[in-house]
Amino acid sequence: MTTYIIKRLLLMIPTLFGITIVVFVISHLAPGDPIEAEFGGGGGMGAGATAGATQTMAERQAMIEARKKELGLDQPIPIQYAMWLGRVVQGDWGESLKYRVPVSEKIWDALGVTVQLNMISLALIYLIAVPLGIHAAVRRGKKDERVVGISLFALYSAPSFWVATILLFYFASPAHFEWFDGVGLHSERYEQLTYWGQLKDWAWHLVLPVICLTYNGLAGLSRYARSGMLEIIRRDYIRTARAKGLPERTVIFKHALRNSLIPIVTLMASLLPAMIGGSVIIEYIFTINGMGKLSIDAILSRDYNMVMAFTTLSAVLVLLGMLLSDILYTVVDPRISLEG
């Protein structure tokens, strides 16, 4: 197992290298110049737009060239990438073109918020979806199973941005039921609250975003859990267990459940990156300062260093999710050997 994990971690290095090259080239070839926008060029409304209007074209161009030289943006793209890679290897993500601060100052706090939201949602998805899938398989064809199935299909087909808008309109609006706060993860008076008061305030803000991040994955995963369980309970060894007179609960949870979890574990590798991608919309709607909102702002402002940091960290999470799913195979089914 240890040898396999080391091999997979080493394999991540060339994979990440290829991903960063592609993203770096695409982001730099995209139309728009962040430095010209910063100084009011190209129709931009940057911080220097007003000052730029009073300067001569030559003066403004000189300032743009000086700023590009300062950031290394006057070099060819291969040299720019080599400079960026050299800084990243040393733990320096560079300076944000938009915020004029080191990228690490902005991105680690945002990453913590996004991972926090997604870990809570991922835990809820598995804790609810697996029992629902088992129930649907055992009660196949019954009225309650059909009701649950129709409800889950309805949730799966509902777009997250639409659900988020509906929840904000009805449950975070003074016009209807102002049960929750739909802005951010903390109230303005958060720092003055006690520990338990802060915990309550955090949970109060967390309810609506977590619902929006959870329901879609929950609906899809429960159907996979149902399909996996239906396939397993038709196997000969399950019939044998029932023929021995074992209680149905023992047959399902001791003999069938573990083998039915293999496809569910496989989905973990794709569910985590999908949730991180989906949180972009949710964070923007609920004004949560996480990776999603930060990445949208970075893309719109052509903040190259921020885009690269976001992409690299997302790729790392995807690769770690794939590795975690492989390791969990051996936990679910000890007959699987990763060393071979």
Residue, then its C-alpha position, 0 to 999 in steps of 0.5 A: m500500500t505504501t509503495y502504491i501511494i508513493k508511486r501515485l504521489l510521484l505520478m501527480i508531479p508530471t500530471l500537474f506540470g501538464i495541467t499548469i502549462v495548458v492553463f498558463v498558455i490559455s489564460h495568457l492568450a485570452p483577449g484582454d490585458p490586465i495591465e492596460a485595464e489597470f491604467g484605464g486602457g482598453g475600455g477598462m475601469g481600473a483604479g487608474a482610469t481617472a488618472g489615465a484620462t489626464q495623462t498623455m498617451a505616451e506617459r500612460q504607455a510608459m507606465i504600462e510598460a514599466r508595470k509589465k516589466e516589474l511583473g515579468l509580463d514583457q517576457p515571452i510566454p515560455i519564460q513567464y511560465a518558467m519564472w512562475l514555476g520557479r516561484v511556485v516551487q519555492g512556495d511563492w504564488g506571486e502577486s495578485l494583479k487585482y489586489r496588489v497583495p501576495v496571492s497566498e494572502k487571498i487564496w488560503d482563506a478562500l480555500g479554507v471556506t470552500v473546503q469547509l463548505n464542500m466537506i460538510s456537503l460531501a459528508l451529508i451526501y454520503l450519510i443520506a444517499v447511501p441509506l436512501g439507496i439501500h431503502a430504495a433497493v430493499r423496498r423496490g416497487k413499493k409506494d414509498e420507494r416510488v415517492v422517494g424516487i420521484s422526489l430525488f429525480a425532481l431534485y436532480s433536475a433542478p438547477s442549483f442557481w434556481v434553487a439558490t434564488i428560490l431559497l433566498f427569495y422565500f427563506a432569507s427575505p423580509a417579504h416572506f420568511e426571514w429564517f436565515d441570512g443569505v449573505g456571507l457566513h457571518s453576521e456583522r456582530y460576529e466578533q462580539l458574540t460568545y463562542w456558542g453564539q458564533l457557532k450558532d451564527w455560523a450554522w445559521h448562515l451555513v444552512l442555505p448554501v449547504i442545501c444548495l451544494t448537497y441536494n444535487g449530489l444526494a439525488g444522483l448518488s442515492r440512485y447509484a447506491r440503489s443500482g449497486m444494491l439491486e445488483i448485489i442482492r441478486r447474487d447467489y451468496i445473498r440467496t444462500a444467506r437468506a436460505k440459511g435463515l439469517p435475518e434480512r437486516t443481517v443479510i443487507f448490512k453485513h453481506a450486501l452493503r460492503n460490496s455495493l459500496i464499491p461504485i459509490v467509492t468510485l464516484m467520490a473521485s468525481l464528486l469532490p471536483a464537481m462540488i468545487g466547480g458547483s460552489v463557484i455559482i453558490e458562493y457568488i449567489f450567497t456572497i461567500n468569499g471562497m474559492g468560487k467567488l475569488s476565481i470568478d473575480a480573477i478570471l474577469s480581471r485577468d489576474y493570471n497568478m490568481v487563476m493559476a493558483f486556483t487551477t493548480l489547487s483544484a487539480v491537486l484536490v482532484l488528484l487526491g480525490m482519485l487517490l483517496s477513492d483507490i485507497l478506500y477500495t481496499v477498505v471496502d473490499p480487502r480482496i482488492s490489491l493495489e500493489g498488483 
